[in-house]
């Protein structure tokens, strides 16, 4: 046996020993794997399942989940891929390792390369429904504010690995580029996070996305919240609290989603993904007379905004209709399923100051995940049941 072979065998045995020690001494571990894994289901013990191979395959998946030290072996395999080859894990949510420590979710890179732009007719429907929803809400004293959350790939294209960017990108127009002018022309109240962040990048080098996160960081979310409150101020001057983001604090503290992609790498180190982390410095410029009552609807960018609004006592306790299939209440974050068929739009908006619809750039064409069209139908039906005379009287009162 050669000296090199003995060294390789020794290293292999050392890794196995280290893995055994980590299993036996949990204090040296770093917790379970991040991400969501669906529990494996065993196929029924029937002749058909046996001869088709379904039983054997399901047993392999079931056994693999219960293999002692599975989490440690996965982390070790991912660490080798990351450290030696600069590759993100291939399982779970597809990730791309960018420049300067940036991690990008591949779905955003795919949209960056080949944006799935809706045709003019579909964009017209989205604009029409949003305008109609704003009109129906306005009759009851409720504002509609549409917040566009920017894409990390769009805001930091220099962080994308050159090999991952397709030449066709230069000839493509995104949904954002086509739809936003149409929304503005329709008079829809917008907080354009893409434009806001582009301007912020020209003004400052402060990071707006955590290197290990897919969402805007808390500094970026604070900028969006500042503009949401300003939109309410334009509707009712002096009524609601107003803030100004005066700067940023940089430290090693990971807040909420700052490391959601870094965690999905499931490696031993670095943990968390290399910082620093950027957190906002906020000044209250006006306390207002009351705290706004808001209902948020949208994708995962919404949660950071609600964490900040309720954590800083900038709004009454409220909720998010998360992808319009779950209700998440803040503060606390309690989550319950949402039954669309039994959803009472009239009841939901009673007493609100605004409905805030938050959509990331890649989700603009989904128009609130069905919320906008369903809300228009529900509110129109309620208006017909009330009748025009009763509706006018309640609006005056």
C-alpha positions in Angstrom: 0.0 0.0 0.0 1.4 3.4 -1.0 1.9 6.3 1.4 -0.7 8.3 -0.5 -3.3 5.5 -0.1 -2.7 5.2 3.6 -3.2 9.0 3.9 -6.5 8.9 2.0 -7.7 6.0 4.1 -6.7 7.8 7.3 -8.5 10.9 6.3 -11.6 8.9 5.4 -11.5 7.1 8.8 -11.0 10.5 10.5 -14.1 11.9 8.9 -16.1 8.9 9.9 -14.9 9.3 13.5 -15.7 13.0 13.5 -19.2 12.2 12.2 -19.6 9.6 15.0 -18.5 12.1 17.6 -20.9 14.8 16.3 -23.8 12.2 16.5 -22.9 11.2 20.1 -22.2 14.7 21.3 -25.1 17.0 20.1 -23.4 20.0 21.7 -21.0 19.9 18.7 -23.8 19.8 16.2 -25.6 22.7 14.6 -29.2 21.5 14.5 -31.3 19.8 11.9 -31.2 20.4 8.2 -32.8 23.6 7.0 -35.6 23.6 4.5 -38.8 21.6 4.1 -38.8 17.8 3.5 -42.0 16.0 2.9 -42.3 12.9 5.0 -41.8 9.7 2.9 -44.9 7.5 2.6 -44.5 3.7 2.4 -46.3 2.1 -0.6 -49.0 -0.4 0.4 -47.8 -4.0 0.8 -49.5 -5.4 -2.2 -48.4 -7.6 -5.2 -48.8 -4.7 -7.6 -46.6 -2.4 -5.5 -44.0 -5.1 -5.2 -43.8 -6.0 -8.9 -43.9 -2.3 -10.0 -41.0 -1.5 -7.7 -43.1 1.2 -5.9 -42.7 -0.6 -2.5 -39.0 -0.9 -2.8 -38.4 2.7 -3.9 -40.7 4.0 -1.1 -38.8 1.9 1.5 -35.5 3.3 0.3 -36.7 6.8 0.8 -38.2 5.9 4.2 -35.0 4.1 5.4 -32.7 6.9 4.1 -34.6 9.5 6.3 -34.0 7.3 9.3 -30.3 6.5 8.6 -28.3 7.4 11.8 -26.2 10.5 11.1 -28.0 11.3 7.9 -28.0 15.1 8.6 -24.2 15.0 9.3 -23.4 13.0 6.2 -25.5 15.5 4.0 -23.7 18.5 5.6 -20.3 16.9 5.0 -21.2 16.1 1.3 -22.5 19.6 0.8 -19.4 21.1 2.4 -17.1 19.2 0.0 -19.1 20.5 -3.0 -19.0 24.0 -1.7 -15.4 24.2 -0.5 -13.7 22.3 -3.3 -15.9 23.0 -6.3 -17.8 26.1 -5.4 -21.1 24.4 -6.0 -24.4 24.8 -4.1 -26.3 21.6 -3.2 -28.3 20.1 -6.0 -31.3 19.0 -3.8 -34.1 21.2 -2.5 -34.4 24.8 -3.5 -32.0 25.4 -6.5 -29.4 28.1 -5.5 -26.7 29.9 -7.4 -23.5 31.0 -5.7 -22.7 34.5 -7.0 -19.9 36.9 -6.7 -19.0 38.6 -3.4 -20.7 36.0 -1.3 -24.1 36.6 -2.8 -26.5 33.7 -3.0 -29.3 33.9 -5.6 -32.4 31.7 -5.7 -32.3 30.1 -9.2 -36.0 31.0 -9.8 -35.0 34.7 -9.9 -32.0 34.0 -12.1 -34.2 32.1 -14.6 -36.6 35.1 -14.6 -33.7 37.4 -15.1 -32.5 35.4 -18.2 -35.9 34.6 -19.7 -38.6 36.8 -18.2 -42.1 35.3 -18.7 -43.7 38.5 -19.9 -47.5 38.4 -20.0 -49.1 39.6 -23.3 -50.7 43.0 -23.5 -54.2 41.5 -23.0 -53.3 39.8 -19.8 -51.6 43.0 -18.5 -54.7 44.9 -19.3 -56.8 42.5 -17.2 -54.3 42.9 -14.2 -54.5 46.7 -14.5 -58.2 46.8 -14.9 -58.8 44.5 -11.9 -56.4 46.5 -9.6 -58.1 49.8 -10.6 -61.5 48.3 -10.0 -60.4 46.9 -6.6 -59.0 50.4 -5.7 -62.4 51.9 -6.7 -64.5 49.4 -4.6 -62.2 49.8 -1.6 -62.2 53.6 -1.9 -66.0 53.7 -1.7 -65.7 52.3 1.9 -62.8 54.6 2.9 -60.1 51.9 2.4 -57.0 52.6 0.3 -55.3 50.1 -2.0 -51.4 50.3 -2.0 -49.5 48.1 -4.3 -45.9 47.4 -3.3 -43.5 46.0 -5.8 -40.6 44.1 -4.1 -37.5 44.0 -6.2 -35.6 40.9 -7.4 -32.1 40.4 -6.0 -30.9 39.3 -9.5 -32.2 42.5 -11.0 -30.8 44.8 -8.3 -27.4 43.1 -8.1 -26.6 41.9 -11.7 -22.9 42.3 -11.1 -23.1 39.6 -8.5 -24.4 37.0 -11.0 -21.7 34.6 -12.3 -21.0 35.4 -15.9 -21.5 31.8 -17.0 -25.1 31.9 -15.7 -26.3 35.0 -17.6 -27.7 34.3 -21.1 -27.0 36.7 -24.0 -30.8 36.8 -24.7 -31.2 38.8 -21.5 -30.1 42.1 -23.2 -33.1 41.8 -25.7 -35.7 40.9 -23.1 -38.2 43.2 -21.4 -39.5 42.2 -18.0 -43.1 42.2 -16.7 -42.0 45.0 -14.4 -40.8 47.2 -17.2 -44.0 46.7 -19.2 -46.6 46.6 -16.4 -45.6 49.5 -14.1 -46.2 52.3 -16.6 -49.7 50.8 -17.2 -50.4 50.7 -13.5 -49.2 54.3 -13.0 -51.4 55.5 -16.0 -54.4 53.8 -14.3 -53.8 55.9 -11.2 -53.0 52.9 -8.9 -51.0 53.9 -5.8 -47.6 52.3 -6.1 -44.6 51.8 -3.9 -42.1 50.9 -6.6 -39.4 49.0 -4.6 -37.4 48.4 -7.8 -37.1 52.1 -8.6 -36.6 53.0 -5.0 -33.8 50.5 -4.6 -32.1 51.6 -7.8 -32.1 55.2 -6.6 -30.8 54.0 -3.1 -27.9 52.1 -4.8 -26.9 55.3 -6.6 -27.0 57.2 -3.4 -25.4 54.7 -1.0 -23.4 51.5 -0.8 -25.6 50.1 2.0 -26.7 46.6 1.2 -30.4 46.2 0.5 -30.4 42.4 0.4 -28.5 40.1 2.8 -25.8 38.1 1.0 -27.4 34.9 2.4 -31.0 35.9 1.9 -33.5 35.9 -1.0 -35.6 38.8 0.4 -34.9 42.5 1.0 -33.1 42.8 4.3 -34.6 44.8 7.2 -33.0 48.0 5.9 -34.6 47.6 2.5 -37.9 46.6 4.1 -37.8 49.8 6.3 -37.4 51.9 3.1 -40.5 50.2 1.7 -42.5 50.7 5.0 -41.5 54.4 5.0 -43.1 54.9 1.6 -46.2 52.9 2.5 -46.8 55.2 5.5 -46.1 58.2 3.3 -48.8 57.0 0.9 -51.2 56.9 3.8 -50.1 60.4 4.8 -51.0 61.7 1.4 -54.5 60.3 1.8 -55.0 61.6 5.4 -52.4 64.3 6.3 -51.4 64.1 10.0 -53.5 61.1 10.8 -50.9 58.3 10.8 -47.4 57.8 12.2 -44.6 58.7 9.9 -40.9 57.5 9.9 -37.7 58.3 8.2 -34.8 55.8 7.7 -31.8 57.8 8.8 -29.1 55.3 8.3 -28.0 51.7 8.9 -26.3 49.7 11.6 -24.0 46.9 10.5 -23.4 44.0 12.9 -23.3 40.2 12.9 -26.8 39.6 14.1 -29.0 37.6 11.8 -32.6 38.7 11.8 -35.4 36.5 10.5 -34.9 35.8 6.8 -31.4 37.4 6.5 -29.9 33.9 6.2 -32.7 31.9 4.7 -30.7 30.9 1.6 -27.4 30.4 3.5 -29.2 28.0 5.8 -30.5 26.0 2.8 -26.9 25.2 1.9 -26.8 22.9 4.9 -23.0 23.0 5.4 -20.9 23.0 8.5 -19.4 26.4 7.9 -19.6 29.3 7.5 -22.6 29.6 9.8 -24.4 32.0 9.3 -23.5 32.9 5.8 -20.8 35.7 5.7 -22.0 39.0 6.9 -22.1 41.7 7.9 -25.8 42.2 8.3 -27.5 45.5 7.7 -30.2 46.8 10.0 -32.1 50.2 9.8 -31.9 53.2 12.0 -35.4 54.8 12.2 -36.6 58.1 13.3 -40.3 58.9 14.0 -40.9 62.2 12.3 -44.6 62.3 13.3 -46.6 60.2 15.8 -49.9 60.9 14.1 -53.3 60.6 15.8 -53.8 56.8 15.4 -52.0 53.7 14.2 -53.1 52.5 10.8 -55.1 49.3 10.5 -53.7 47.4 7.6 -54.3 44.1 5.8 -51.4 42.8 3.9 -51.7 40.4 1.0 -48.8 38.9 -0.9 -45.7 36.8 -1.1 -42.9 36.2 1.4 -41.5 39.7 1.1 -44.5 40.8 3.1 -43.4 39.2 6.3 -40.4 41.3 6.8 -42.5 44.5 6.5 -45.1 43.2 9.0 -42.3 42.2 11.5 -41.0 45.7 11.4 -44.4 47.5 11.5 -45.6 45.5 14.5 -42.2 45.3 16.2 -41.8 49.1 16.0 -45.5 49.7 16.9 -46.2 51.5 13.6 -49.5 49.8 13.0 -52.3 48.1 14.9 -51.9 44.3 15.2 -52.7 42.9 11.8 -52.4 40.0 9.4 -51.1 38.8 6.1 -53.0 36.8 3.6 -49.9 34.8 2.7 -50.1 33.8 -1.0 -53.8 34.0 -0.4 -53.9 30.6 1.1 -52.8 31.2 4.7 -53.5 33.8 7.3 -50.5 34.9 9.4 -51.2 37.2 12.3 -48.7 39.7 13.6 -47.2 40.1 16.1 -46.5 36.5 16.9 -46.7 35.0 13.4 -49.5 32.5 14.1 -50.5 30.8 10.9 -53.8 29.2 9.9 -55.1 27.8 6.6 -57.4 30.2 4.6 -60.5 28.8 2.9 -61.0 30.9 -0.2 -64.6 29.7 -0.7 -65.7 31.0 2.7 -63.7 34.2 2.6 -65.9 37.2 3.4 -64.2 40.2 1.7 -66.7 42.7 3.1 -66.1 41.5 6.6 -62.3 41.5 6.1 -62.0 45.1 5.0 -64.4 46.5 7.7 -62.6 49.1 9.7 -59.4 49.0 7.7 -57.4 52.0 6.6 -55.7 50.2 3.7 -55.1 46.9 1.9 -51.4 46.6 1.0 -50.7 44.2 -1.8 -47.0 43.1 -1.9 -45.7 41.3 -4.9 -42.1 40.5 -6.0 -41.1 41.3 -9.5 -41.4 37.7 -10.6 -44.9 37.4 -9.2 -46.4 40.5 -10.7 -48.2 38.6 -13.4 -50.0 36.5 -10.8 -52.0 39.5 -9.5 -52.0 38.7 -5.8 -52.3 35.0 -6.3 -56.0 35.2 -7.1 -56.8 37.7 -4.4 -57.4 40.7 -6.7 -59.9 39.1 -9.0 -61.6 37.3 -6.1 -61.8 40.5 -4.1 -63.4 42.4 -7.0 -66.0 39.7 -7.4 -66.7 39.5 -3.7 -67.0 43.2 -3.2 -69.2 43.7 -6.3 -71.5 41.0 -5.1 -71.7 42.6 -1.6 -72.5 46.0 -3.3 -75.3 44.4 -5.3 -76.8 42.8 -2.1 -76.7 46.1 -0.2 -78.2 48.1 -3.1 -77.1 51.5 -4.4 -79.2 53.6 -1.9 -77.9 51.8 1.2 -74.4 51.9 -0.2 -74.5 55.6 -0.7 -75.9 56.2 2.8 -73.3 54.1 4.5 -70.5 55.9 2.6 -71.8 59.3 3.8 -72.2 58.1 7.4 
